[in-house]
Amino acid sequence: MELTLYIKPWCPWCVEAVAWLEKQGYQFNKIDVLSDPIAYDRMRRISRQSLTPTLETPDGLVLADFDVAQLEKFMLRNALLP
């Protein structure tokens, strides 16, 4: 299962989310929405906001504007294992 993580490079929550996902062994596609306007528009459409990080699962679940504690709970609640 490959996740999509929408980030802004200067965002400290994004840096933390990337580090946590990597440490846990998740496969994910990291997309910088500041350099990809099409991805930015998609992120805004699926999350109904413009904040990062935003995570999208292959099943269409979305977690927007989160910290690592919220990310960990989301992954556990939805049984999303690496």
Stockholm file with secondary structure:
# STOCKHOLM 1.0

chainA/1-82         MELTLYIKPWCPWCVEAVAWLEKQGYQFNKIDVLSDPIAYDRMRRISRQSLTPTLETPDGLVLADFDVAQLEKFMLRNALLP
#=GR chainA/1-82 SS CEEEEEECTTCHHHHHHHHHHHHHTCEEEEEETTTCHHHHHHHHHHHSSCCSCEEECTTSCEEESCCHHHHHHHHHHTTCCC
#=GC SS_cons        CEEEEEECTTCHHHHHHHHHHHHHTCEEEEEETTTCHHHHHHHHHHHSSCCSCEEECTTSCEEESCCHHHHHHHHHHTTCCC
//
